[in-house]
Amino acid sequence: MEEEEEEEDNLETATTINMDMISTMPDSLLCYILSFLPTRDSVATSILSRRWRHLWKELQVLDLDDGPFCTPERSAEEMDECFIAFINAALSRFPHIKKFRLSCEVLCEDDFRSYINAVTGPYLQELFVSQMYSLENYGVPCGIFTCPSLVSLCLKGYISIEDEDLQSVHLPSLKNLELDVKYVNADKILGCCPVLETLKLTLDRVEFPTVRVPISTLKRLTFQDDYHGEVVEHLEIETPSLEYLHVSLWGRYLRFSVTDFPNMVEAHLDIWSHQEDEHIGWIPELLKAVCKTKLLRLGSSITGSLLCAPPIDFPKFGCLLHLQLRFGSFKSRFLLDLLHCCHKLQVLIIQNELHGHGPPLNQKSMLQPTSVPNCVTSHLNTFEFGGYEDSLEEHAFVAYILQNGLVLMRMMIHTYTSYGEKIKDHIFKELSIVPRGSNKCQLTVD
């Protein structure tokens, strides 16, 4: 009983201390904290105390989401009315909006456009708009594309940016741009963003024969499509300052032009292969362009494409420290050829996909290589194998790394969840008897 009372006293003391710490914060800091909350929640803090009663009114951030207004007791019409009333009240309280976030499913297009219009002006720095459910695509006011103070712009969902809305584009301060909409001629926007640093571009359907990303200031690029086999004649990426690249392609790109990326730090590549292999020829050029990266992730689609294509000469990845590979079916020869070009590699992570039913029939073991990659003997300290099935080839490769990894510290083998403890114990025992090149290597199997 005394212990329970002591715990309650300690809890009250801690709560009092935390409240005292908050009470010592200046209003500017409290407003900064509130700016990360949805507007509905920041308004709710007005009941906390007299000091908090009017604090939310000093915010220059509006974060509006119709989700909390969707309740079982409200009809769709009532929910719409409540959300609109809340937006109108909020806009009347916040005349100079710096950050505006609108996520909605219920607004009609006229209201949708009018609210964006209301906040667009000389104070607006960040605009995030998401319309994830609609029977038709919504337009956006053309004024957002001539907003001189705008630093970040994100448009997502059932939105169509028509060419006539892009007759005059001027975004001199824009550093972050995310476009995941149903229609946009991105060329008309990208050429008018002189200081753009981060771009995330998702294209829904083929509208133009050539896709261009010519931005010398860009540091981070995520480019993906939902084309699923549609043909694009030419993809052109001219971004020499790039440090981060994520490319995920489903379309058939017949030509690909790319600059070298001397400042590349992290590259994620996944390119789907189709029966017609015209687009496979430029993948080596893309690998060459990212050869200075420190982290490289190759998805199962691009590894599958390379395995189906004639053998290629991999570029030298002289700065690569971290390599992640996903396989539809593990191939040790492909991996060893790649490792010979990664002299400084420290971390290797493999993920096997599409299996999980045990080792394949008619399996073959790994052909023993004539030489050991330099990274395996001198730099590799972490090896992780996910989706391990204990096939002859997989076992031989893991044993090869154990034997030749002279500085290996950790080896983690992850089997499929369908494997029982008996199978996992067997795998662990079989690998435990393999002689190890490093006496500091810790082996785990789960």
NORRAHU-V580840 format. One record per residue. N is the residue number from 1. RES is the residue in one small letter. PHI is phi as a letter, one per 30 degrees, with the letter a starting at -180 (NA if undefined). PSI is psi in radians with two decimals (none if undefined). OMEGA is omega in whole degrees, 0 to 359 (NA if undefined). Layout:
<<N:RES:PHI:PSI:OMEGA> <N:RES:PHI:PSI:OMEGA>>
This chain:
<<1:m:NA:-0.77:180> <2:e:d:-0.64:180> <3:e:d:-0.69:179> <4:e:d:-0.75:179> <5:e:d:-0.67:180> <6:e:d:-0.70:178> <7:e:d:-0.72:178> <8:e:d:-0.72:178> <9:d:d:-0.74:180> <10:n:d:-0.69:179> <11:l:d:-0.75:178> <12:e:d:-0.71:179> <13:t:d:-0.78:180> <14:a:d:-0.71:179> <15:t:d:-0.75:180> <16:t:d:-0.73:180> <17:i:d:-0.77:180> <18:n:d:-0.74:179> <19:m:d:-0.67:178> <20:d:d:-0.67:178> <21:m:d:-0.74:180> <22:i:d:-0.69:183> <23:s:d:-0.38:179> <24:t:d:-0.18:181> <25:m:d:2.50:176> <26:p:d:2.77:180> <27:d:e:-0.63:182> <28:s:d:-0.68:179> <29:l:d:-0.70:178> <30:l:d:-0.70:178> <31:c:d:-0.65:178> <32:y:d:-0.74:178> <33:i:d:-0.77:180> <34:l:d:-0.45:183> <35:s:d:-0.29:179> <36:f:d:-0.07:180> <37:l:c:2.65:168> <38:p:e:2.54:184> <39:t:e:-0.66:180> <40:r:e:-0.68:180> <41:d:d:-0.68:180> <42:s:d:-0.63:176> <43:v:d:-0.63:182> <44:a:d:-0.36:179> <45:t:d:-0.16:181> <46:s:d:-0.29:181> <47:i:d:-0.10:186> <48:l:d:-0.78:181> <49:s:a:3.08:180> <50:r:d:-0.67:181> <51:r:d:-0.63:184> <52:w:d:-0.18:190> <53:r:e:-0.70:184> <54:h:c:0.10:185> <55:l:d:-0.71:183> <56:w:d:-0.39:182> <57:k:d:-0.28:180> <58:e:d:-0.09:182> <59:l:d:2.62:173> <60:q:c:0.50:182> <61:v:b:2.29:174> <62:l:b:2.10:178> <63:d:b:1.80:189> <64:l:c:2.22:182> <65:d:b:2.24:182> <66:d:d:-0.09:181> <67:g:e:-0.88:181> <68:p:d:-0.29:180> <69:f:d:-0.14:179> <70:c:d:1.75:181> <71:t:b:2.72:184> <72:p:e:-0.57:184> <73:e:d:-0.14:181> <74:r:c:2.40:171> <75:s:d:2.95:179> <76:a:d:-0.67:180> <77:e:d:-0.73:179> <78:e:d:-0.70:178> <79:m:d:-0.76:178> <80:d:e:-0.80:181> <81:e:d:-0.76:180> <82:c:d:-0.75:181> <83:f:d:-0.76:179> <84:i:d:-0.72:179> <85:a:d:-0.70:179> <86:f:d:-0.75:179> <87:i:d:-0.80:181> <88:n:d:-0.74:179> <89:a:d:-0.72:181> <90:a:d:-0.77:181> <91:l:d:-0.57:179> <92:s:d:-0.40:181> <93:r:c:-0.34:186> <94:f:b:1.50:184> <95:p:d:-0.47:185> <96:h:b:1.43:185> <97:i:d:2.23:174> <98:k:c:-0.62:180> <99:k:b:2.25:181> <100:f:b:2.19:180> <101:r:b:2.14:182> <102:l:b:2.01:176> <103:s:b:2.06:187> <104:c:a:2.77:174> <105:e:b:-0.27:191> <106:v:c:-0.28:185> <107:l:d:2.50:171> <108:c:d:2.88:186> <109:e:d:-0.65:181> <110:d:d:-0.81:178> <111:d:d:-0.74:179> <112:f:e:-0.86:181> <113:r:d:-0.67:184> <114:s:d:-0.65:180> <115:y:d:-0.65:176> <116:i:d:-0.70:177> <117:n:e:-0.68:185> <118:a:d:-0.53:183> <119:v:c:-0.21:181> <120:t:d:2.14:182> <121:g:l:-2.93:187> <122:p:d:-0.23:182> <123:y:c:-0.36:188> <124:l:d:2.20:180> <125:q:c:-0.58:182> <126:e:b:2.29:179> <127:l:b:2.12:177> <128:f:b:2.12:181> <129:v:b:2.21:180> <130:s:b:2.09:176> <131:q:b:1.62:191> <132:m:c:-0.04:178> <133:y:b:2.11:178> <134:s:a:2.57:176> <135:l:d:-0.29:177> <136:e:b:2.79:182> <137:n:d:2.46:178> <138:y:c:2.58:172> <139:g:c:2.89:177> <140:v:b:2.65:180> <141:p:d:2.41:181> <142:c:d:-0.29:181> <143:g:d:-0.43:181> <144:i:d:-0.33:182> <145:f:c:0.08:174> <146:t:b:0.56:183> <147:c:c:1.86:188> <148:p:d:-0.41:184> <149:s:c:-0.14:187> <150:l:d:2.17:181> <151:v:c:-0.58:182> <152:s:b:2.28:180> <153:l:b:2.18:179> <154:c:b:2.11:178> <155:l:b:2.18:185> <156:k:b:2.56:170> <157:g:j:-2.58:185> <158:y:d:1.22:182> <159:i:b:2.39:177> <160:s:b:2.10:179> <161:i:c:1.77:185> <162:e:d:2.69:182> <163:d:e:-0.61:181> <164:e:d:-0.36:176> <165:d:d:-0.14:184> <166:l:c:0.44:179> <167:q:d:-0.58:180> <168:s:b:1.75:181> <169:v:c:2.24:179> <170:h:a:1.80:183> <171:l:b:1.27:188> <172:p:d:-0.34:184> <173:s:c:-0.06:188> <174:l:d:2.14:179> <175:k:c:-0.42:181> <176:n:b:2.22:180> <177:l:b:2.21:176> <178:e:b:2.08:180> <179:l:b:1.98:176> <180:d:b:1.29:189> <181:v:b:3.05:185> <182:k:d:-0.52:178> <183:y:a:2.30:173> <184:v:a:2.44:170> <185:n:c:1.55:188> <186:a:d:-0.51:180> <187:d:e:-0.67:184> <188:k:d:-0.38:180> <189:i:c:-0.81:188> <190:l:d:-0.58:181> <191:g:d:-0.09:183> <192:c:c:0.44:179> <193:c:b:1.43:190> <194:p:d:-0.28:182> <195:v:b:0.34:184> <196:l:d:2.31:182> <197:e:c:-0.52:183> <198:t:b:2.22:180> <199:l:b:2.24:171> <200:k:b:1.97:187> <201:l:b:2.08:177> <202:t:c:2.09:183> <203:l:c:2.30:188> <204:d:d:-0.67:180> <205:r:a:2.75:182> <206:v:d:2.10:177> <207:e:b:-0.41:186> <208:f:b:2.51:182> <209:p:d:-0.44:182> <210:t:b:2.35:175> <211:v:c:2.17:185> <212:r:b:2.41:172> <213:v:b:1.43:183> <214:p:c:1.46:185> <215:i:b:1.91:184> <216:s:d:-0.40:183> <217:t:c:-0.13:189> <218:l:d:2.33:179> <219:k:c:-0.49:181> <220:r:b:2.23:180> <221:l:b:2.18:169> <222:t:c:2.05:181> <223:f:b:2.13:178> <224:q:b:2.74:180> <225:d:b:2.89:173> <226:d:b:0.69:188> <227:y:d:-0.58:177> <228:h:h:1.04:173> <229:g:j:-0.15:178> <230:e:d:2.65:187> <231:v:c:2.29:171> <232:v:b:2.24:185> <233:e:d:-0.68:189> <234:h:a:2.24:171> <235:l:c:2.19:185> <236:e:b:2.05:179> <237:i:c:1.88:181> <238:e:c:1.45:185> <239:t:b:1.33:188> <240:p:d:-0.30:182> <241:s:c:0.12:188> <242:l:d:2.40:177> <243:e:c:-0.44:181> <244:y:b:2.29:180> <245:l:b:2.26:174> <246:h:b:1.95:181> <247:v:c:2.16:177> <248:s:b:1.90:189> <249:l:b:2.31:174> <250:w:c:-0.34:181> <251:g:d:2.99:176> <252:r:c:1.84:181> <253:y:c:1.92:186> <254:l:d:-0.57:177> <255:r:b:2.61:181> <256:f:b:2.09:177> <257:s:c:2.33:184> <258:v:b:2.49:174> <259:t:d:2.89:169> <260:d:d:2.67:181> <261:f:b:1.45:184> <262:p:d:-0.34:182> <263:n:c:0.21:186> <264:m:d:2.33:178> <265:v:c:-0.66:186> <266:e:b:2.24:181> <267:a:b:2.25:177> <268:h:c:2.10:185> <269:l:b:2.29:174> <270:d:b:2.02:187> <271:i:b:2.07:185> <272:w:d:2.44:179> <273:s:c:2.41:177> <274:h:c:3.02:181> <275:q:d:-0.68:175> <276:e:d:2.15:191> <277:d:c:0.49:181> <278:e:e:-0.60:187> <279:h:d:-0.17:183> <280:i:d:-0.53:187> <281:g:d:-0.45:183> <282:w:c:-0.07:180> <283:i:d:-0.75:176> <284:p:e:-0.61:178> <285:e:d:-0.64:177> <286:l:d:-0.73:177> <287:l:d:-0.69:178> <288:k:d:-0.66:182> <289:a:d:-0.53:183> <290:v:c:0.29:188> <291:c:d:-0.21:178> <292:k:d:0.02:185> <293:t:d:2.69:177> <294:k:c:-0.45:177> <295:l:b:2.28:180> <296:l:b:2.25:176> <297:r:b:2.14:177> <298:l:c:2.10:180> <299:g:d:2.96:184> <300:s:d:-0.47:180> <301:s:d:-0.76:182> <302:i:d:-0.62:176> <303:t:d:-0.67:176> <304:g:d:-0.70:178> <305:s:d:-0.75:182> <306:l:d:-0.61:179> <307:l:d:-0.55:180> <308:c:d:-0.36:183> <309:a:d:2.89:173> <310:p:e:2.65:180> <311:p:e:2.48:180> <312:i:c:2.79:173> <313:d:c:1.93:179> <314:f:d:2.53:174> <315:p:d:2.88:176> <316:k:d:2.07:177> <317:f:c:1.35:189> <318:g:d:-0.34:182> <319:c:c:-0.01:189> <320:l:d:2.18:179> <321:l:c:-0.46:188> <322:h:b:2.11:181> <323:l:b:2.23:175> <324:q:b:2.29:180> <325:l:b:2.37:174> <326:r:c:2.30:181> <327:f:c:2.43:166> <328:g:d:-0.58:176> <329:s:a:2.14:187> <330:f:d:2.32:177> <331:k:b:1.93:185> <332:s:d:-0.61:183> <333:r:d:-0.77:177> <334:f:e:-0.80:183> <335:l:d:-0.73:180> <336:l:d:-0.70:177> <337:d:e:-0.70:180> <338:l:d:-0.72:181> <339:l:d:-0.54:178> <340:h:d:-0.28:180> <341:c:c:0.16:183> <342:c:b:1.29:192> <343:h:d:-0.44:185> <344:k:c:0.22:186> <345:l:d:2.28:180> <346:q:c:-0.55:184> <347:v:b:2.22:177> <348:l:b:2.15:180> <349:i:b:2.18:180> <350:i:c:2.42:175> <351:q:b:2.07:176> <352:n:d:2.34:183> <353:e:b:2.93:168> <354:l:i:0.22:179> <355:h:b:-2.33:180> <356:g:j:0.16:182> <357:h:c:0.27:181> <358:g:j:2.99:182> <359:p:e:2.48:181> <360:p:d:2.73:175> <361:l:d:2.78:179> <362:n:h:0.69:182> <363:q:d:2.65:179> <364:k:c:2.60:177> <365:s:d:2.99:180> <366:m:d:2.37:173> <367:l:d:2.23:183> <368:q:d:2.17:181> <369:p:d:2.72:180> <370:t:d:-0.36:179> <371:s:b:2.75:182> <372:v:c:2.29:177> <373:p:e:2.43:183> <374:n:e:-0.64:182> <375:c:d:-0.58:182> <376:v:d:-0.70:183> <377:t:d:-0.43:190> <378:s:b:-0.31:186> <379:h:b:-0.53:187> <380:l:d:2.04:180> <381:n:c:-0.26:181> <382:t:b:2.23:178> <383:f:b:2.27:182> <384:e:b:2.30:182> <385:f:b:1.90:178> <386:g:c:2.60:182> <387:g:i:0.55:182> <388:y:d:2.25:181> <389:e:c:-0.09:181> <390:d:i:0.63:172> <391:s:d:2.91:180> <392:l:d:-0.73:181> <393:e:d:-0.75:179> <394:e:d:-0.80:180> <395:h:d:-0.75:181> <396:a:d:-0.68:181> <397:f:d:-0.77:179> <398:v:d:-0.74:178> <399:a:d:-0.66:179> <400:y:d:-0.75:178> <401:i:d:-0.73:179> <402:l:d:-0.75:184> <403:q:d:-0.63:187> <404:n:c:-0.14:180> <405:g:d:1.56:188> <406:l:d:-0.36:179> <407:v:c:0.29:182> <408:l:d:2.27:180> <409:m:c:-0.63:184> <410:r:b:2.35:170> <411:m:b:2.09:182> <412:m:c:2.12:179> <413:i:c:2.13:180> <414:h:c:2.04:177> <415:t:c:3.11:178> <416:y:d:2.68:183> <417:t:d:-0.39:180> <418:s:d:-0.24:179> <419:y:d:2.29:179> <420:g:d:3.03:182> <421:e:d:-0.55:181> <422:k:d:-0.76:179> <423:i:d:-0.73:180> <424:k:d:-0.72:178> <425:d:d:-0.69:179> <426:h:d:-0.78:179> <427:i:d:-0.76:181> <428:f:d:-0.76:181> <429:k:d:-0.71:180> <430:e:d:-0.68:180> <431:l:d:-0.46:182> <432:s:d:-0.46:182> <433:i:d:-0.07:177> <434:v:d:2.25:177> <435:p:e:2.41:184> <436:r:c:2.40:177> <437:g:d:-0.40:180> <438:s:b:2.14:179> <439:n:d:-0.06:178> <440:k:c:0.00:184> <441:c:d:2.24:176> <442:q:c:2.17:182> <443:l:c:2.28:174> <444:t:b:2.52:177> <445:v:b:2.17:178> <446:d:b:none:NA>>
